[in-house]
């Protein structure tokens, strides 16, 4: 009986330790979804918005720079909200136009 009792106690101690470790972990973050993005008011800026998930997102827009290297403009990182907020990416003033509006997501 003593051997069996020792095993039961060892099992209970291990189970309690595991529950403390698992209980302290953070819940899984869901990448933003139900997102939309497109040009915003002109070809020089774009928007991105998401209404589902717990992560962050931002707008992304490639910018055509005449006689130079094209750049990428980014909007601010925002948390998912309902109603959704817009992250706005704007090309610099020396850009001819923006192209390929997109979105970046982070958990």
C-alpha positions as CSV (number, residue, x, y, z in Angstrom):
1,X,0.0,0.0,0.0
2,X,2.8,2.4,0.8
3,X,4.2,2.1,-2.8
4,X,0.9,2.8,-4.3
5,X,0.3,5.8,-2.0
6,X,3.7,7.3,-3.0
7,X,2.8,6.9,-6.7
8,X,-0.5,8.6,-6.1
9,X,1.1,11.5,-4.2
10,X,3.8,11.8,-6.9
11,X,1.2,11.9,-9.6
12,X,-0.9,14.5,-7.8
13,X,2.2,16.7,-7.2
14,X,3.2,16.5,-10.9
15,X,-0.4,17.3,-12.0
16,X,-0.6,20.3,-9.7
17,X,2.7,21.6,-11.0
18,X,1.6,21.2,-14.6
19,X,-1.7,23.0,-14.0
20,X,0.2,26.0,-12.5
21,X,2.5,26.1,-15.5
22,X,-0.3,25.8,-18.0
23,X,-2.6,28.2,-16.1
24,X,0.1,30.9,-16.2
25,X,0.5,30.8,-20.0
26,X,-1.0,33.4,-22.2
27,X,-4.0,32.6,-24.3
28,X,-3.3,32.1,-28.0
29,X,-3.5,35.2,-30.1
30,X,-5.6,35.0,-33.3
31,X,-4.2,36.8,-36.3
32,X,-6.5,39.6,-37.5
33,X,-9.1,38.5,-40.0
34,X,-12.2,39.9,-41.7
35,X,-9.8,42.5,-43.1
36,X,-10.1,44.9,-46.1
37,X,-7.5,47.1,-47.8
38,X,-7.4,49.3,-50.9
39,X,-6.4,52.8,-52.0
40,X,-7.6,55.6,-49.8
41,X,-8.8,58.9,-51.4
42,X,-6.0,58.7,-54.1
43,X,-3.3,56.5,-55.5
44,X,-0.9,58.0,-53.0
45,X,-2.3,56.4,-49.9
46,X,-4.0,53.1,-48.8
47,X,-6.0,51.9,-45.8
48,X,-6.3,48.6,-44.0
49,X,-8.9,47.6,-41.4
50,X,-9.8,44.3,-39.6
51,X,-12.7,43.5,-37.3
52,X,-11.9,39.9,-36.0
53,X,-9.0,38.5,-34.1
54,X,-6.8,39.7,-31.3
55,X,-3.6,40.7,-33.0
56,X,-2.4,43.9,-34.8
57,X,-2.5,45.0,-38.4
58,X,-1.2,47.9,-40.5
59,X,-1.6,49.2,-44.1
60,X,1.2,48.7,-46.6
61,X,1.7,50.5,-49.9
62,X,4.5,50.3,-52.5
63,X,5.5,53.8,-53.8
64,X,6.8,54.5,-57.3
65,X,9.7,57.0,-56.9
66,X,10.7,58.5,-60.3
67,X,14.5,58.2,-61.0
68,X,15.0,56.4,-57.8
69,X,14.4,53.2,-55.9
70,X,10.7,52.4,-55.1
71,X,9.9,52.4,-51.4
72,X,7.2,50.9,-49.1
73,X,5.0,53.1,-46.9
74,X,3.5,51.6,-43.8
75,X,0.6,52.8,-41.6
76,X,0.5,52.6,-37.8
77,X,0.1,49.2,-36.1
78,X,-3.5,49.1,-34.8
79,X,-5.3,46.6,-32.6
80,X,-8.5,44.9,-34.0
81,X,-11.5,46.9,-33.0
82,X,-15.3,46.8,-33.6
83,X,-16.2,49.0,-35.4
84,X,-12.8,48.7,-37.3
85,X,-10.3,51.5,-37.3
86,X,-8.2,52.3,-40.4
87,X,-4.5,52.2,-40.6
88,X,-3.3,54.6,-43.3
89,X,-0.1,54.3,-45.4
90,X,0.9,57.4,-47.4
91,X,3.7,57.6,-50.0
92,X,6.3,60.4,-49.6
93,X,5.8,63.6,-51.6
94,X,8.5,62.6,-54.2
95,X,6.5,59.6,-55.2
96,X,4.7,59.5,-58.5
97,X,2.0,57.1,-57.3
98,X,1.3,54.2,-55.0
99,X,0.7,50.7,-56.1
100,X,-0.1,47.2,-54.7
101,X,-2.0,48.2,-51.5
102,X,-1.8,45.5,-49.0
103,X,-1.9,44.6,-45.2
104,X,0.5,43.2,-42.7
105,X,-0.8,41.2,-39.7
106,X,0.9,40.3,-36.4
107,X,-0.3,38.2,-33.5
